[in-house]
Amino acid sequence: MSVLIGLVNQVVAHQELMPTALALATAIASQAQIAVRASKQCIRRGMQTDISTATTYEALAFGVCCGTEDQYDAMNAFVKKEKFSGFKNR
């Protein structure tokens, strides 16, 4: 039995693979590194466990991220409808 879980969101020609991958990597790297790190940890841990434990990891990571200076600054910019790109990783 095959299960479709929607992991593919873009298909590119072979010659466009590296430029596309680098553009995605650049976009991810421009985000708050605390949140990026927490996301990667949740993915790694979540793949090794059941859904209940995985969602617990996600909730804990969310709590950590919500307590950061970056989250406060980014949320302020969002509320003011301003663009924000000054993550301090704190």
MMTF fields as JSON, N, C-alpha, C and O atoms, coordinates in Angstrom:
{
  "mmtfVersion": "1.0.0",
  "mmtfProducer": "UNKNOWN",
  "numBonds": 359,
  "numAtoms": 360,
  "numGroups": 90,
  "numChains": 1,
  "numModels": 1,
  "chainsPerModel": [1],
  "groupsPerChain": [90],
  "chainIdList": ["A"],
  "bondAtomList": [4, 2, 8, 6, 12, 10, 16, 14, 20, 18, 24, 22, 28, 26, 32, 30, 36, 34, 40, 38, 44, 42, 48, 46, 52, 50, 56, 54, 60, 58, 64, 62, 68, 66, 72, 70, 76, 74, 80, 78, 84, 82, 88, 86, 92, 90, 96, 94, 100, 98, 104, 102, 108, 106, 112, 110, 116, 114, 120, 118, 124, 122, 128, 126, 132, 130, 136, 134, 140, 138, 144, 142, 148, 146, 152, 150, 156, 154, 160, 158, 164, 162, 168, 166, 172, 170, 176, 174, 180, 178, 184, 182, 188, 186, 192, 190, 196, 194, 200, 198, 204, 202, 208, 206, 212, 210, 216, 214, 220, 218, 224, 222, 228, 226, 232, 230, 236, 234, 240, 238, 244, 242, 248, 246, 252, 250, 256, 254, 260, 258, 264, 262, 268, 266, 272, 270, 276, 274, 280, 278, 284, 282, 288, 286, 292, 290, 296, 294, 300, 298, 304, 302, 308, 306, 312, 310, 316, 314, 320, 318, 324, 322, 328, 326, 332, 330, 336, 334, 340, 338, 344, 342, 348, 346, 352, 350, 356, 354],
  "bondOrderList": [1, 1, 1, 1, 1, 1, 1, 1, 1, 1, 1, 1, 1, 1, 1, 1, 1, 1, 1, 1, 1, 1, 1, 1, 1, 1, 1, 1, 1, 1, 1, 1, 1, 1, 1, 1, 1, 1, 1, 1, 1, 1, 1, 1, 1, 1, 1, 1, 1, 1, 1, 1, 1, 1, 1, 1, 1, 1, 1, 1, 1, 1, 1, 1, 1, 1, 1, 1, 1, 1, 1, 1, 1, 1, 1, 1, 1, 1, 1, 1, 1, 1, 1, 1, 1, 1, 1, 1, 1],
  "groupList": [{"groupName": "MET", "atomNameList": ["N", "CA", "C", "O"], "elementList": ["N", "C", "C", "O"], "formalChargeList": [0, 0, 0, 0], "bondAtomList": [1, 0, 2, 1, 3, 2], "bondOrderList": [1, 1, 2], "singleLetterCode": "M", "chemCompType": "L-PEPTIDE LINKING"}, {"groupName": "SER", "atomNameList": ["N", "CA", "C", "O"], "elementList": ["N", "C", "C", "O"], "formalChargeList": [0, 0, 0, 0], "bondAtomList": [1, 0, 2, 1, 3, 2], "bondOrderList": [1, 1, 2], "singleLetterCode": "S", "chemCompType": "L-PEPTIDE LINKING"}, {"groupName": "VAL", "atomNameList": ["N", "CA", "C", "O"], "elementList": ["N", "C", "C", "O"], "formalChargeList": [0, 0, 0, 0], "bondAtomList": [1, 0, 2, 1, 3, 2], "bondOrderList": [1, 1, 2], "singleLetterCode": "V", "chemCompType": "L-PEPTIDE LINKING"}, {"groupName": "LEU", "atomNameList": ["N", "CA", "C", "O"], "elementList": ["N", "C", "C", "O"], "formalChargeList": [0, 0, 0, 0], "bondAtomList": [1, 0, 2, 1, 3, 2], "bondOrderList": [1, 1, 2], "singleLetterCode": "L", "chemCompType": "L-PEPTIDE LINKING"}, {"groupName": "ILE", "atomNameList": ["N", "CA", "C", "O"], "elementList": ["N", "C", "C", "O"], "formalChargeList": [0, 0, 0, 0], "bondAtomList": [1, 0, 2, 1, 3, 2], "bondOrderList": [1, 1, 2], "singleLetterCode": "I", "chemCompType": "L-PEPTIDE LINKING"}, {"groupName": "GLY", "atomNameList": ["N", "CA", "C", "O"], "elementList": ["N", "C", "C", "O"], "formalChargeList": [0, 0, 0, 0], "bondAtomList": [1, 0, 2, 1, 3, 2], "bondOrderList": [1, 1, 2], "singleLetterCode": "G", "chemCompType": "PEPTIDE LINKING"}, {"groupName": "ASN", "atomNameList": ["N", "CA", "C", "O"], "elementList": ["N", "C", "C", "O"], "formalChargeList": [0, 0, 0, 0], "bondAtomList": [1, 0, 2, 1, 3, 2], "bondOrderList": [1, 1, 2], "singleLetterCode": "N", "chemCompType": "L-PEPTIDE LINKING"}, {"groupName": "GLN", "atomNameList": ["N", "CA", "C", "O"], "elementList": ["N", "C", "C", "O"], "formalChargeList": [0, 0, 0, 0], "bondAtomList": [1, 0, 2, 1, 3, 2], "bondOrderList": [1, 1, 2], "singleLetterCode": "Q", "chemCompType": "L-PEPTIDE LINKING"}, {"groupName": "ALA", "atomNameList": ["N", "CA", "C", "O"], "elementList": ["N", "C", "C", "O"], "formalChargeList": [0, 0, 0, 0], "bondAtomList": [1, 0, 2, 1, 3, 2], "bondOrderList": [1, 1, 2], "singleLetterCode": "A", "chemCompType": "L-PEPTIDE LINKING"}, {"groupName": "HIS", "atomNameList": ["N", "CA", "C", "O"], "elementList": ["N", "C", "C", "O"], "formalChargeList": [0, 0, 0, 0], "bondAtomList": [1, 0, 2, 1, 3, 2], "bondOrderList": [1, 1, 2], "singleLetterCode": "H", "chemCompType": "L-PEPTIDE LINKING"}, {"groupName": "GLU", "atomNameList": ["N", "CA", "C", "O"], "elementList": ["N", "C", "C", "O"], "formalChargeList": [0, 0, 0, 0], "bondAtomList": [1, 0, 2, 1, 3, 2], "bondOrderList": [1, 1, 2], "singleLetterCode": "E", "chemCompType": "L-PEPTIDE LINKING"}, {"groupName": "PRO", "atomNameList": ["N", "CA", "C", "O"], "elementList": ["N", "C", "C", "O"], "formalChargeList": [0, 0, 0, 0], "bondAtomList": [1, 0, 2, 1, 3, 2], "bondOrderList": [1, 1, 2], "singleLetterCode": "P", "chemCompType": "L-PEPTIDE LINKING"}, {"groupName": "THR", "atomNameList": ["N", "CA", "C", "O"], "elementList": ["N", "C", "C", "O"], "formalChargeList": [0, 0, 0, 0], "bondAtomList": [1, 0, 2, 1, 3, 2], "bondOrderList": [1, 1, 2], "singleLetterCode": "T", "chemCompType": "L-PEPTIDE LINKING"}, {"groupName": "ARG", "atomNameList": ["N", "CA", "C", "O"], "elementList": ["N", "C", "C", "O"], "formalChargeList": [0, 0, 0, 0], "bondAtomList": [1, 0, 2, 1, 3, 2], "bondOrderList": [1, 1, 2], "singleLetterCode": "R", "chemCompType": "L-PEPTIDE LINKING"}, {"groupName": "LYS", "atomNameList": ["N", "CA", "C", "O"], "elementList": ["N", "C", "C", "O"], "formalChargeList": [0, 0, 0, 0], "bondAtomList": [1, 0, 2, 1, 3, 2], "bondOrderList": [1, 1, 2], "singleLetterCode": "K", "chemCompType": "L-PEPTIDE LINKING"}, {"groupName": "CYS", "atomNameList": ["N", "CA", "C", "O"], "elementList": ["N", "C", "C", "O"], "formalChargeList": [0, 0, 0, 0], "bondAtomList": [1, 0, 2, 1, 3, 2], "bondOrderList": [1, 1, 2], "singleLetterCode": "C", "chemCompType": "L-PEPTIDE LINKING"}, {"groupName": "ASP", "atomNameList": ["N", "CA", "C", "O"], "elementList": ["N", "C", "C", "O"], "formalChargeList": [0, 0, 0, 0], "bondAtomList": [1, 0, 2, 1, 3, 2], "bondOrderList": [1, 1, 2], "singleLetterCode": "D", "chemCompType": "L-PEPTIDE LINKING"}, {"groupName": "TYR", "atomNameList": ["N", "CA", "C", "O"], "elementList": ["N", "C", "C", "O"], "formalChargeList": [0, 0, 0, 0], "bondAtomList": [1, 0, 2, 1, 3, 2], "bondOrderList": [1, 1, 2], "singleLetterCode": "Y", "chemCompType": "L-PEPTIDE LINKING"}, {"groupName": "PHE", "atomNameList": ["N", "CA", "C", "O"], "elementList": ["N", "C", "C", "O"], "formalChargeList": [0, 0, 0, 0], "bondAtomList": [1, 0, 2, 1, 3, 2], "bondOrderList": [1, 1, 2], "singleLetterCode": "F", "chemCompType": "L-PEPTIDE LINKING"}],
  "groupTypeList": [0, 1, 2, 3, 4, 5, 3, 2, 6, 7, 2, 2, 8, 9, 7, 10, 3, 0, 11, 12, 8, 3, 8, 3, 8, 12, 8, 4, 8, 1, 7, 8, 7, 4, 8, 2, 13, 8, 1, 14, 7, 15, 4, 13, 13, 5, 0, 7, 12, 16, 4, 1, 12, 8, 12, 12, 17, 10, 8, 3, 8, 18, 5, 2, 15, 15, 5, 12, 10, 16, 7, 17, 16, 8, 0, 6, 8, 18, 2, 14, 14, 10, 14, 18, 1, 5, 18, 14, 6, 13],
  "groupIdList": [1, 2, 3, 4, 5, 6, 7, 8, 9, 10, 11, 12, 13, 14, 15, 16, 17, 18, 19, 20, 21, 22, 23, 24, 25, 26, 27, 28, 29, 30, 31, 32, 33, 34, 35, 36, 37, 38, 39, 40, 41, 42, 43, 44, 45, 46, 47, 48, 49, 50, 51, 52, 53, 54, 55, 56, 57, 58, 59, 60, 61, 62, 63, 64, 65, 66, 67, 68, 69, 70, 71, 72, 73, 74, 75, 76, 77, 78, 79, 80, 81, 82, 83, 84, 85, 86, 87, 88, 89, 90],
  "secStructList": [7, 7, 7, 7, 7, 7, 7, 7, 7, 7, 7, 7, 7, 4, 4, 4, 2, 2, 2, 2, 2, 2, 2, 2, 2, 2, 2, 2, 2, 6, 1, 7, 2, 2, 2, 2, 2, 2, 2, 2, 2, 2, 2, 2, 2, 2, 6, 6, 1, 7, 2, 2, 2, 2, 2, 2, 2, 2, 2, 2, 2, 2, 2, 2, 2, 2, 6, 1, 2, 2, 2, 2, 2, 2, 2, 2, 2, 2, 2, 6, 6, 7, 7, 7, 7, 7, 7, 7, 7, 7],
  "xCoordList": [0.844, 0.0, 0.881, 1.844, 0.567, 1.323, 0.549, -0.673, 1.275, 0.655, 1.253, 2.472, 0.412, 0.857, 0.854, -0.188, 2.029, 2.095, 2.524, 2.752, 2.642, 2.872, 4.235, 4.33, 5.292, 6.621, 7.247, 8.173, 6.772, 7.334, 6.511, 5.294, 7.18, 6.448, 6.972, 6.434, 8.025, 8.56, 9.412, 10.168, 9.275, 10.103, 10.807, 10.176, 12.123, 12.896, 13.742, 14.021, 14.138, 15.036, 16.386, 16.772, 17.095, 18.391, 19.33, 19.976, 19.414, 20.335, 19.903, 20.699, 18.664, 18.17, 18.208, 17.857, 18.628, 18.591, 19.434, 18.925, 20.712, 21.586, 21.169, 21.089, 20.899, 20.442, 19.167, 19.026, 18.24, 16.993, 17.254, 16.706, 18.092, 18.428, 19.156, 18.88, 20.076, 20.806, 19.891, 20.058, 18.931, 17.967, 17.129, 16.875, 16.701, 15.942, 16.806, 16.348, 18.046, 18.957, 19.2, 19.258, 19.341, 19.543, 18.314, 18.434, 17.136, 15.899, 15.788, 15.403, 16.119, 16.066, 17.106, 16.812, 18.316, 19.401, 19.13, 19.722, 18.247, 17.952, 16.942, 16.662, 16.399, 15.405, 16.089, 17.302, 15.311, 15.835, 16.465, 15.786, 17.74, 18.458, 18.001, 18.116, 17.493, 16.954, 15.77, 15.654, 14.897, 13.726, 14.125, 13.561, 15.075, 15.538, 16.14, 15.848, 16.974, 17.603, 16.538, 16.602, 15.566, 14.505, 13.684, 13.297, 13.417, 12.662, 13.412, 12.828, 14.692, 15.497, 15.541, 15.471, 15.658, 15.658, 14.318, 14.283, 13.224, 11.895, 11.731, 11.164, 12.221, 12.121, 12.923, 12.433, 14.162, 15.01, 14.404, 14.315, 13.992, 13.421, 12.075, 11.781, 11.253, 9.913, 9.899, 8.971, 10.918, 11.001, 11.291, 11.097, 11.751, 12.145, 11.083, 11.323, 9.913, 8.961, 7.509, 7.26, 6.578, 5.154, 4.68, 5.379, 3.487, 2.965, 2.75, 2.961, 2.345, 2.102, 3.394, 3.421, 4.448, 5.74, 6.285, 6.855, 6.11, 6.591, 5.909, 6.564, 4.607, 3.917, 4.336, 4.283, 4.743, 5.287, 6.601, 6.833, 7.462, 8.713, 8.406, 9.056, 7.405, 7.046, 6.537, 6.9, 5.708, 5.173, 6.286, 6.282, 7.23, 8.358, 9.209, 9.634, 9.456, 10.249, 9.52, 10.142, 8.204, 7.405, 7.542, 7.699, 7.481, 7.63, 8.987, 9.085, 10.025, 11.379, 11.463, 11.995, 10.937, 11.007, 10.2, 10.598, 9.063, 8.215, 8.845, 8.429, 9.834, 10.486, 11.734, 12.516, 11.939, 13.172, 12.965, 11.852, 14.038, 14.032, 13.677, 12.976, 14.166, 13.854, 12.351, 11.819, 11.665, 10.224, 9.515, 8.609, 9.922, 9.303, 9.488, 8.538, 10.713, 11.005, 10.26, 9.703, 10.255, 9.583, 8.068, 7.425, 7.498, 6.058, 5.685, 4.652, 6.525, 6.294, 6.283, 5.405, 7.251, 7.313, 6.068, 5.514, 5.631, 4.445, 3.213, 2.441, 3.028, 1.872, 1.888, 0.84, 3.074, 3.217, 3.26, 3.407, 3.13, 3.183, 4.502, 4.536, 5.572, 6.914, 7.668, 7.385, 8.632, 9.484, 10.55, 11.09, 10.845, 11.837, 12.894, 12.57, 14.15, 15.229, 16.411, 17.502, 16.218, 17.331, 17.403, 17.463, 17.398, 17.458, 18.776, 19.839, 18.699, 19.888, 20.293, 21.321, 19.475, 19.721, 19.766, 20.59, 18.834, 18.644, 17.173, 16.786],
  "yCoordList": [-1.185, 0.0, 1.237, 1.314, 2.185, 3.432, 4.556, 4.648, 5.398, 6.517, 7.813, 7.988, 8.701, 10.006, 10.979, 11.214, 11.551, 12.466, 13.871, 14.706, 14.159, 15.528, 16.101, 17.276, 15.33, 15.851, 16.621, 17.401, 16.425, 17.124, 18.375, 18.305, 19.524, 20.751, 21.459, 22.49, 20.902, 21.51, 20.479, 19.719, 20.471, 19.625, 20.554, 21.404, 20.39, 21.259, 20.414, 19.244, 21.033, 20.373, 20.149, 20.875, 19.127, 18.768, 19.972, 20.146, 20.792, 21.937, 23.025, 23.9, 22.977, 23.967, 23.455, 24.187, 22.212, 21.616, 22.375, 22.775, 22.579, 23.262, 24.709, 25.119, 25.506, 26.876, 26.925, 27.783, 26.003, 25.962, 25.546, 26.138, 24.526, 24.062, 25.15, 25.349, 25.851, 26.929, 28.094, 28.711, 28.401, 29.465, 29.088, 29.93, 27.824, 27.365, 27.398, 27.83, 26.946, 26.961, 28.391, 28.637, 29.321, 30.73, 31.287, 32.023, 30.926, 31.387, 30.846, 31.575, 29.582, 28.99, 29.639, 29.955, 29.838, 30.414, 31.865, 32.362, 32.543, 33.943, 34.074, 35.182, 32.958, 32.974, 32.892, 32.703, 33.033, 32.971, 31.601, 30.577, 31.586, 30.319, 29.476, 28.252, 30.093, 29.327, 28.493, 27.316, 29.098, 28.392, 27.346, 26.251, 27.656, 26.688, 25.47, 24.332, 25.71, 24.617, 23.763, 22.534, 24.418, 23.682, 22.86, 21.733, 23.406, 22.677, 21.427, 20.349, 21.576, 20.423, 19.352, 18.16, 19.77, 18.8, 18.069, 16.857, 18.8, 18.173, 17.165, 16.091, 17.508, 16.581, 15.321, 14.208, 15.501, 14.333, 13.439, 12.222, 14.062, 13.284, 12.688, 11.542, 13.47, 13.026, 11.821, 11.013, 11.701, 10.564, 9.264, 8.178, 9.365, 8.194, 7.752, 6.828, 8.398, 8.146, 8.184, 8.349, 8.034, 8.071, 9.531, 10.445, 9.727, 11.071, 11.849, 13.061, 11.198, 11.879, 12.468, 13.617, 11.68, 12.163, 13.244, 14.231, 13.062, 14.057, 15.407, 16.446, 15.403, 16.672, 17.304, 18.525, 16.495, 17.031, 17.754, 18.838, 17.167, 17.835, 19.173, 20.18, 19.171, 20.397, 21.465, 22.635, 21.077, 22.032, 22.629, 23.826, 21.797, 22.303, 23.274, 24.308, 22.949, 23.831, 25.153, 26.215, 25.085, 26.292, 27.2, 28.414, 26.605, 27.379, 28.049, 29.203, 27.336, 27.916, 29.086, 30.145, 28.888, 29.938, 31.175, 32.301, 30.958, 32.09, 32.937, 34.074, 32.397, 33.143, 33.878, 34.327, 34.012, 34.638, 36.104, 36.541, 36.831, 38.233, 38.332, 39.254, 37.379, 37.363, 37.27, 37.971, 36.42, 36.266, 37.569, 37.99, 38.203, 39.467, 40.536, 41.223, 40.665, 41.677, 41.391, 42.298, 40.121, 39.757, 39.948, 40.392, 39.616, 39.787, 41.265, 41.651, 42.082, 43.536, 44.054, 44.834, 43.628, 44.055, 43.578, 44.319, 42.353, 41.812, 42.649, 43.001, 42.964, 43.754, 45.136, 45.671, 45.709, 47.034, 46.961, 47.983, 45.734, 45.492, 45.979, 46.538, 45.754, 46.11, 44.843, 43.762, 44.988, 43.853, 43.719, 44.719, 42.494, 42.261, 41.298, 40.261, 41.633, 40.722, 40.806, 40.345, 41.382, 41.586, 40.6, 41.0, 39.297, 38.292, 38.373, 38.491, 38.31, 38.425, 37.081, 36.975, 36.058, 34.717, 34.728, 34.073, 35.508, 35.557, 35.461, 35.483],
  "zCoordList": [0.0, 0.0, 0.0, 0.763, -0.833, -0.96, -0.27, -0.387, 0.443, 1.148, 0.619, 0.622, 0.174, -0.317, 0.858, 1.471, 1.173, 2.318, 1.918, 2.794, 0.631, 0.176, 0.473, 0.829, 0.345, 0.638, -0.512, -0.291, -1.722, -2.878, -3.124, -3.297, -3.138, -3.432, -4.679, -5.084, -5.289, -6.49, -7.241, -6.636, -8.545, -9.406, -10.376, -11.005, -10.496, -11.385, -12.332, -12.071, -13.431, -14.379, -13.709, -12.793, -14.186, -13.605, -13.487, -12.454, -14.513, -14.492, -13.506, -13.164, -13.052, -12.086, -10.648, -9.723, -10.454, -9.123, -8.107, -7.061, -8.399, -7.423, -7.179, -6.021, -8.225, -7.947, -7.109, -6.238, -7.374, -6.612, -5.169, -4.238, -4.985, -3.634, -2.849, -1.666, -3.495, -2.815, -2.458, -1.406, -3.316, -3.006, -1.783, -0.922, -1.705, -0.533, 0.72, 1.778, 0.609, 1.755, 2.236, 3.441, 1.315, 1.671, 2.392, 3.371, 1.892, 2.534, 3.953, 4.867, 4.144, 5.488, 6.396, 7.548, 5.885, 6.684, 7.082, 8.039, 6.363, 6.694, 7.83, 8.287, 8.283, 9.35, 10.716, 10.799, 11.775, 13.14, 13.379, 13.301, 13.663, 13.78, 14.961, 14.916, 16.002, 17.131, 16.646, 16.99, 15.854, 15.332, 14.299, 14.287, 13.44, 12.438, 13.135, 12.768, 14.135, 14.881, 15.578, 15.544, 16.204, 16.895, 15.909, 16.217, 14.737, 13.718, 13.279, 13.169, 13.031, 12.61, 13.694, 13.394, 14.953, 16.058, 16.137, 16.345, 15.973, 16.013, 14.882, 15.079, 13.715, 12.581, 12.866, 12.676, 13.326, 13.596, 14.682, 14.523, 15.783, 16.893, 16.521, 16.86, 15.82, 15.465, 14.541, 14.579, 13.72, 12.804, 13.551, 13.004, 14.787, 15.568, 16.574, 17.352, 16.572, 17.651, 17.16, 15.966, 18.059, 17.722, 17.648, 18.084, 17.09, 16.852, 18.148, 18.17, 19.201, 20.468, 21.04, 21.481, 21.027, 21.516, 20.593, 21.057, 19.287, 18.318, 18.532, 18.457, 18.796, 19.022, 20.353, 20.502, 21.303, 22.554, 22.281, 22.818, 21.45, 21.064, 20.399, 20.679, 19.51, 18.804, 19.773, 19.65, 20.725, 21.699, 22.556, 22.843, 22.961, 23.752, 22.942, 23.458, 21.686, 20.816, 20.596, 20.579, 20.428, 20.25, 21.475, 21.344, 22.651, 23.879, 23.979, 24.396, 23.603, 23.622, 22.647, 22.98, 21.448, 20.429, 20.819, 20.524, 21.483, 21.875, 22.97, 23.194, 23.645, 24.706, 24.259, 25.097, 22.955, 22.48, 22.117, 21.824, 22.144, 21.719, 20.233, 19.815, 19.446, 18.015, 17.776, 16.915, 18.523, 18.346, 18.682, 17.963, 19.765, 20.179, 19.093, 18.719, 18.598, 17.578, 16.273, 15.655, 15.863, 14.616, 14.737, 13.786, 15.891, 16.087, 16.089, 15.544, 16.701, 16.677, 15.251, 14.881, 14.441, 13.046, 12.293, 11.481, 12.556, 11.899, 12.233, 11.342, 13.501, 13.931, 13.29, 12.928, 13.15, 12.532, 11.007, 10.337, 10.453, 9.005, 8.404, 7.308, 9.14, 8.684, 8.31, 8.827, 7.405, 7.061, 8.152, 8.626, 8.541, 9.593, 9.091, 8.512, 9.307, 8.919, 9.868, 9.533, 11.04, 11.97, 13.099, 14.262, 12.788, 13.844, 14.584, 13.974, 15.908, 16.77, 17.372, 18.041, 17.127, 17.687, 19.205, 19.843, 19.754, 21.212, 21.523, 22.691]
}
